[in-house]
Amino acid sequence: MEEKLTVKDQIEINASKEKVWEVLTYTKYYKQWDELPEDFSEDKLRLGSIIEWEGYSKMTVRTFEPNNHLDISLYLPRVDLSEDAYDVSYSFKLSRKNDQTILTIKIGDFSPLPKAQDYYQASVEFADKAKKKIKELSEH
């Protein structure tokens, strides 16, 4: 089955994979490019970390390969679908090319969800803003 509503974006960053990884996983940076609940108390993300907005959304770190791949699954309790009826995640992959780190962002697939197009469009905007902020934080 083809993924119909998956956001894919990419940016070149003039920083090491290690530095970009810090920006992706350390709370002090993460909260500058994405929202975190006020009660989130971890200093950095780890495999199994849970970011939850009670009754609204729950995100769980399900892949944590330092300096390479971060994947965070999204569960929406308000959506009238079982948790296994959809698989939406935020995936961040790092690679190197010509002394630059390439950050590849993939978000989705939103197609099984009600209001899928709204989620997709919001994620297009999120990916564009997030990649620019991650680049800025990583290069400084």
C-alpha positions as CSV (number, residue, x, y, z in Angstrom):
1,M,0.0,0.0,0.0
2,E,1.4,3.4,-0.9
3,E,1.7,6.0,1.8
4,K,-0.6,8.8,0.6
5,L,-0.2,11.4,3.3
6,T,3.4,11.2,4.5
7,V,5.4,14.4,4.9
8,K,9.0,14.1,3.7
9,D,11.6,16.9,4.1
10,Q,15.3,17.3,4.3
11,I,18.0,19.9,5.1
12,E,21.8,20.1,5.0
13,I,23.4,21.2,8.3
14,N,26.9,22.5,8.7
15,A,27.5,20.5,12.0
16,S,28.4,17.1,13.1
17,K,25.9,14.3,13.4
18,E,26.6,14.3,17.1
19,K,25.7,18.0,17.5
20,V,22.4,17.6,15.4
21,W,21.6,14.5,17.6
22,E,21.9,16.7,20.7
23,V,19.5,19.2,19.2
24,L,17.1,16.4,18.4
25,T,17.2,14.7,21.8
26,Y,18.2,17.2,24.6
27,T,15.2,18.8,26.2
28,K,16.8,22.3,26.3
29,Y,17.0,22.2,22.5
30,Y,13.9,20.1,21.7
31,K,11.6,22.6,23.3
32,Q,13.0,25.3,20.9
33,W,11.9,23.4,17.8
34,D,8.8,21.5,19.1
35,E,6.4,21.7,22.0
36,L,6.8,19.8,25.2
37,P,4.2,19.4,28.0
38,E,4.9,21.6,31.0
39,D,5.3,18.5,33.2
40,F,7.9,16.9,30.9
41,S,10.9,16.5,33.3
42,E,13.5,14.4,31.4
43,D,16.7,16.2,30.4
44,K,16.8,14.3,27.2
45,L,14.9,11.7,25.2
46,R,15.7,8.0,25.5
47,L,14.3,4.8,24.1
48,G,10.8,4.5,25.6
49,S,10.5,8.2,26.6
50,I,6.9,9.3,26.6
51,I,5.7,12.8,25.7
52,E,2.1,13.1,26.7
53,W,-0.5,15.8,26.5
54,E,-3.2,14.1,28.7
55,G,-6.3,13.2,26.7
56,Y,-4.9,14.8,23.5
57,S,-1.8,13.0,22.3
58,K,0.9,10.6,23.4
59,M,4.2,10.3,21.7
60,T,6.6,7.4,22.5
61,V,10.3,7.1,21.4
62,R,10.4,3.8,19.7
63,T,13.7,4.0,17.8
64,F,16.8,5.6,19.4
65,E,20.0,5.0,17.4
66,P,22.4,7.7,18.7
67,N,23.6,10.0,15.9
68,N,21.6,8.1,13.3
69,H,17.8,7.6,13.8
70,L,15.1,8.9,16.1
71,D,11.5,7.7,15.6
72,I,8.6,8.8,17.8
73,S,5.2,7.2,17.4
74,L,2.1,9.2,17.8
75,Y,-1.1,8.0,19.5
76,L,-4.2,10.2,19.4
77,P,-6.8,9.1,22.1
78,R,-9.5,11.4,20.7
79,V,-9.4,9.7,17.3
80,D,-12.0,7.0,17.1
81,L,-9.6,4.3,15.9
82,S,-7.7,1.6,17.8
83,E,-4.0,2.3,18.3
84,D,-3.1,-0.4,15.8
85,A,-5.4,1.0,13.1
86,Y,-2.8,3.6,12.2
87,D,0.9,4.1,12.4
88,V,1.9,7.8,12.5
89,S,5.4,8.6,13.5
90,Y,7.9,11.4,13.4
91,S,11.2,10.0,12.0
92,F,14.5,11.9,12.0
93,K,17.4,10.3,10.2
94,L,21.0,11.7,10.0
95,S,23.5,11.0,7.3
96,R,26.7,12.6,6.1
97,K,27.5,14.2,2.7
98,N,30.4,16.4,1.9
99,D,31.2,17.4,5.5
100,Q,27.5,18.2,6.2
101,T,24.9,16.4,8.1
102,I,21.7,15.6,6.2
103,L,18.6,15.6,8.3
104,T,15.7,13.7,6.8
105,I,12.3,14.1,8.4
106,K,9.4,11.8,7.6
107,I,6.0,12.3,9.3
108,G,3.0,10.1,8.7
109,D,1.2,8.2,7.3
110,F,-1.9,10.2,8.1
111,S,-4.3,8.6,5.5
112,P,-6.2,6.3,8.0
113,L,-7.1,9.2,10.3
114,P,-10.2,11.4,10.2
115,K,-9.2,14.9,9.0
116,A,-6.1,13.3,7.6
117,Q,-5.5,16.3,5.2
118,D,-5.5,18.7,8.1
119,Y,-2.9,16.6,10.0
120,Y,-0.8,16.3,6.9
121,Q,-0.9,20.1,6.1
122,A,0.0,21.0,9.7
123,S,2.9,18.5,9.5
124,V,4.2,20.0,6.3
125,E,4.4,23.4,8.1
126,F,5.9,21.8,11.2
127,A,8.6,20.0,9.3
128,D,9.6,23.2,7.4
129,K,9.8,25.3,10.6
130,A,11.5,22.5,12.7
131,K,14.2,21.7,10.2
132,K,15.2,25.4,9.9
133,K,15.3,25.7,13.7
134,I,17.2,22.5,14.2
135,K,19.8,23.7,11.6
136,E,20.1,27.1,13.4
137,L,20.6,25.5,16.8
138,S,23.0,22.9,15.4
139,E,25.2,25.4,13.6
140,H,25.6,27.8,16.6
